[in-house]
């Protein structure tokens, strides 16, 4: 699959999203600006890129495990969805759950991006659902 991408002026010189290894599921996305995130604060970090996602697909942003573990920096709305009809700049919402301020440096990897298929769905209203082995059990009902 190929995605059309436009690089904005503040994204010049930065790498396009890419997989760090051949086995990586997500593609690394980098920050296009420097930003400081205070403990407990949320910021919208621009990537300097716009993309055209094909119909029937979405982009998902997910946290980077190293940032989450080492600094408490994650995405508050994970996975974040970029719809096929959105044509604005890709931006990542980061939150600092750590105890110290966190400095995002331009070019730093801030999230992972996946391209996912979205199946069209049509809801059919019924009065009774088919039975299942699990039934209505939820919230920890399948094990200890």
C-alpha positions as CSV (number, residue, x, y, z in Angstrom):
1,X,0.0,0.0,0.0
2,X,1.2,3.5,-0.7
3,X,0.0,6.6,1.2
4,X,0.2,10.1,-0.4
5,X,2.0,12.4,2.0
6,X,2.7,16.2,1.9
7,X,5.6,17.5,4.0
8,X,4.9,20.9,5.6
9,X,7.6,23.5,6.0
10,X,8.2,22.7,9.6
11,X,8.6,19.0,8.7
12,X,11.5,19.6,6.3
13,X,14.5,17.4,6.9
14,X,12.5,14.9,9.1
15,X,12.1,11.2,8.2
16,X,8.8,9.9,7.0
17,X,7.1,7.4,9.2
18,X,9.0,4.1,9.0
19,X,9.4,0.8,10.7
20,X,12.5,0.5,12.9
21,X,12.9,-3.2,12.1
22,X,11.4,-5.5,9.4
23,X,9.3,-7.1,12.2
24,X,7.9,-3.9,13.6
25,X,4.1,-3.5,13.4
26,X,4.1,0.2,13.9
27,X,5.9,3.0,12.0
28,X,7.7,5.6,14.1
29,X,6.4,9.1,13.9
30,X,8.6,12.0,14.9
31,X,7.9,15.5,16.4
32,X,8.2,18.5,14.1
33,X,8.8,20.9,16.9
34,X,10.4,21.2,20.3
35,X,7.9,21.2,23.2
36,X,8.0,20.9,27.0
37,X,5.4,18.8,28.7
38,X,4.8,19.6,32.4
39,X,3.8,16.8,34.7
40,X,0.1,16.1,34.3
41,X,-0.1,18.3,31.1
42,X,-1.3,17.4,27.6
43,X,0.1,18.9,24.4
44,X,-0.7,18.6,20.7
45,X,2.6,17.8,18.9
46,X,2.7,18.5,15.1
47,X,4.4,16.0,12.8
48,X,4.8,18.3,9.8
49,X,3.0,15.8,7.6
50,X,-0.4,15.5,5.9
51,X,-1.6,12.2,4.4
52,X,-4.4,10.9,2.3
53,X,-5.7,7.7,3.9
54,X,-7.5,5.5,1.4
55,X,-11.2,4.9,1.9
56,X,-11.7,1.7,3.9
57,X,-8.6,2.4,6.1
58,X,-7.6,4.5,9.1
59,X,-4.3,5.5,10.7
60,X,-3.9,4.7,14.4
61,X,-1.4,6.4,16.7
62,X,-0.2,4.4,19.6
63,X,2.2,5.1,22.5
64,X,5.9,4.2,22.4
65,X,6.5,1.8,25.2
66,X,9.9,3.3,26.0
67,X,8.5,6.8,26.5
68,X,5.7,5.3,28.7
69,X,8.0,3.2,30.8
70,X,10.9,5.6,31.3
71,X,9.1,8.9,31.4
72,X,5.4,8.3,31.9
73,X,4.7,10.0,28.5
74,X,1.8,8.4,26.6
75,X,-1.2,9.1,24.4
76,X,-4.4,9.8,26.4
77,X,-6.6,8.7,23.5
78,X,-5.0,5.5,22.4
79,X,-5.4,4.2,19.8
80,X,-5.9,7.6,18.2
81,X,-7.8,7.4,14.9
82,X,-7.0,9.4,11.8
83,X,-10.0,9.0,9.5
84,X,-9.8,8.5,5.7
85,X,-11.4,11.9,5.0
86,X,-9.1,14.0,7.2
87,X,-6.6,16.1,5.3
88,X,-5.1,18.3,8.0
89,X,-1.7,17.9,9.6
90,X,-1.1,14.7,11.6
91,X,-0.7,15.7,15.2
92,X,-0.2,13.5,18.3
93,X,-1.7,14.3,21.7
94,X,0.9,13.4,24.4
95,X,0.3,13.4,28.1
96,X,3.0,13.4,30.8
97,X,2.0,11.1,33.6
98,X,5.5,11.3,35.1
99,X,6.7,13.4,38.0
100,X,9.2,15.4,36.0
101,X,8.8,17.8,33.0
102,X,9.5,16.0,29.7
103,X,11.3,17.7,26.8
104,X,10.2,16.6,23.3
105,X,13.0,17.4,20.8
106,X,12.3,18.0,17.1
107,X,12.9,14.7,15.3
108,X,12.3,12.6,18.4
109,X,10.1,9.5,17.9
110,X,6.8,10.3,19.8
111,X,4.4,7.6,18.6
112,X,3.8,4.6,16.5
113,X,1.5,4.7,13.5
114,X,-0.4,1.7,12.1
115,X,-2.6,1.5,9.0
116,X,-5.7,-0.5,9.7
117,X,-8.5,-1.7,7.5
118,X,-12.0,-0.5,8.5
119,X,-14.9,-2.7,7.6
120,X,-18.2,-1.1,6.7
121,X,-20.8,-2.1,9.3
122,X,-24.6,-1.9,9.3
123,X,-26.5,-2.4,12.5
124,X,-29.6,-4.6,12.5
125,X,-31.8,-4.1,15.4
126,X,-33.3,-7.3,16.9
127,X,-35.2,-8.2,20.1
128,X,-32.9,-11.1,21.1
129,X,-29.3,-11.9,20.5
130,X,-28.0,-15.5,19.8
131,X,-26.7,-17.4,22.8
132,X,-23.0,-17.8,23.6
133,X,-21.0,-19.8,26.1
134,X,-20.0,-16.6,27.9
135,X,-23.5,-15.0,27.9
136,X,-23.6,-11.7,29.7
137,X,-20.5,-12.3,31.9
138,X,-18.0,-9.5,31.7
139,X,-15.5,-7.4,33.8
140,X,-13.3,-10.3,34.9
141,X,-15.9,-13.1,34.5
142,X,-13.7,-15.3,32.3
143,X,-10.9,-16.0,34.8
144,X,-9.1,-15.2,38.0
